[in-house]
């Protein structure tokens, strides 16, 4: 549900889905989207409450390391040569309705 919500938001901003749920031994890429000469490799996290912390806190250095390795593997296997950036979308849900959506570029 969270990835579908994130994809709809990105598509409203002009991004086009290239791939999703890309899994390698090194890690997983939730969404890969493209727009013009750019790619975004998107990690999506969702929570129903922030009692145990903000959604962005689910993005650990270990997860970022795995995401970078998965992106490198995907690039080796694809013909895509556009420049790309890592992007995080955190969604807080109330039931099935998103009530807070944050997006951050990952360094």
C-alpha positions as CSV (number, residue, x, y, z in Angstrom):
1,X,0.0,0.0,0.0
2,X,2.8,2.4,0.9
3,X,4.7,1.8,-2.4
4,X,1.5,2.3,-4.4
5,X,0.9,5.6,-2.6
6,X,4.5,6.7,-3.1
7,X,4.3,5.8,-6.8
8,X,1.1,7.8,-7.3
9,X,2.7,10.8,-5.7
10,X,5.8,10.5,-7.9
11,X,3.7,10.0,-11.1
12,X,1.8,13.2,-10.2
13,X,5.1,15.0,-10.3
14,X,5.9,13.6,-13.8
15,X,8.0,10.5,-12.9
16,X,7.5,7.3,-14.8
17,X,7.9,3.8,-13.3
18,X,10.8,1.8,-14.6
19,X,10.9,-1.0,-12.1
20,X,9.7,-2.0,-8.7
21,X,10.6,-4.6,-6.0
22,X,14.0,-5.1,-7.5
23,X,15.7,-7.8,-5.3
24,X,19.3,-8.8,-5.2
25,X,21.3,-10.6,-2.5
26,X,22.8,-7.2,-1.7
27,X,19.5,-5.5,-1.0
28,X,16.2,-4.4,-2.5
29,X,15.1,-1.3,-4.4
30,X,11.4,-0.5,-3.8
31,X,10.8,1.8,-6.8
32,X,12.9,3.0,-9.7
33,X,11.4,6.0,-11.6
34,X,12.7,8.1,-14.4
35,X,12.0,11.7,-15.6
36,X,13.9,13.4,-18.4
37,X,17.6,12.6,-17.9
38,X,17.3,11.5,-14.3
39,X,16.5,8.4,-12.3
40,X,15.3,8.0,-8.7
41,X,16.0,4.9,-6.7
42,X,13.3,5.1,-4.0
43,X,13.2,3.5,-0.6
44,X,9.6,3.6,0.9
45,X,8.8,3.1,4.5
46,X,5.5,3.4,6.2
47,X,4.1,3.5,9.8
48,X,0.7,3.7,11.4
49,X,2.0,5.6,14.4
50,X,5.0,7.6,15.4
51,X,5.0,6.4,19.0
52,X,8.3,4.6,18.4
53,X,9.8,7.4,16.3
54,X,9.3,9.2,13.0
55,X,9.1,7.2,9.8
56,X,12.5,8.6,8.6
57,X,14.1,6.9,11.6
58,X,13.5,3.5,9.9
59,X,16.1,4.5,7.3
60,X,19.3,3.2,8.9
61,X,22.8,3.4,7.6
62,X,22.7,-0.3,7.1
63,X,19.7,0.0,4.9
64,X,21.3,2.8,2.9
65,X,24.4,0.7,2.4
66,X,22.3,-2.2,1.1
67,X,20.3,0.1,-1.2
68,X,23.5,1.5,-2.7
69,X,24.8,-2.0,-3.4
70,X,21.5,-3.0,-5.0
71,X,21.6,0.1,-7.2
72,X,25.1,-0.8,-8.3
73,X,24.0,-4.3,-9.2
74,X,20.9,-3.0,-11.1
75,X,23.0,-0.6,-13.0
76,X,25.4,-3.4,-14.1
77,X,22.5,-5.4,-15.4
78,X,20.5,-2.6,-17.1
79,X,21.1,-0.5,-20.1
80,X,20.1,2.7,-18.2
81,X,22.8,5.3,-18.2
82,X,20.9,8.3,-16.9
83,X,22.2,9.9,-13.7
84,X,20.4,8.8,-10.6
85,X,19.8,9.7,-7.0
86,X,18.7,7.8,-3.9
87,X,15.4,9.0,-2.5
88,X,13.4,8.2,0.6
89,X,9.7,8.5,1.0
90,X,8.2,8.1,4.5
91,X,4.5,7.8,4.9
92,X,2.4,7.9,8.1
93,X,-1.0,6.3,7.6
94,X,-4.2,6.7,9.5
95,X,-6.0,3.5,8.5
96,X,-5.6,3.4,4.8
97,X,-5.3,7.1,4.4
98,X,-1.8,8.8,4.2
99,X,-1.8,11.7,6.7
100,X,1.9,12.7,6.4
101,X,4.3,12.1,3.5
102,X,8.0,13.2,3.7
103,X,10.6,12.9,1.0
104,X,14.3,13.2,1.3
105,X,17.3,12.8,-1.0
106,X,19.8,10.3,0.5
107,X,23.5,11.2,0.3
